[in-house]
């Protein structure tokens, strides 16, 4: 959305801001292949932003929270993934 449309529609339950870098990263994810994304460096802040936006997007459309993302983050933090 442009800034004016965003200002008119801003509501925490509906609209979340997304930086140009976040939009670029999500577009890259959409273009695939995923193997290319595994080797592409992504700043932790960009990863966190896009993860937050996608979690909000999925929750909004499903009208309920999805717990799998929380579970996977906890596994990663506790050393169960990627070691």
Secondary structure, DSSP 8 states (H G I E B T S, - for coil): --HHHHHHH--TTT-----HHHHHHHHHHHH--HHHHHHS---HHHHHHHHHHHHHHHHHHHTS---HHHHHHHHHHTT-S--
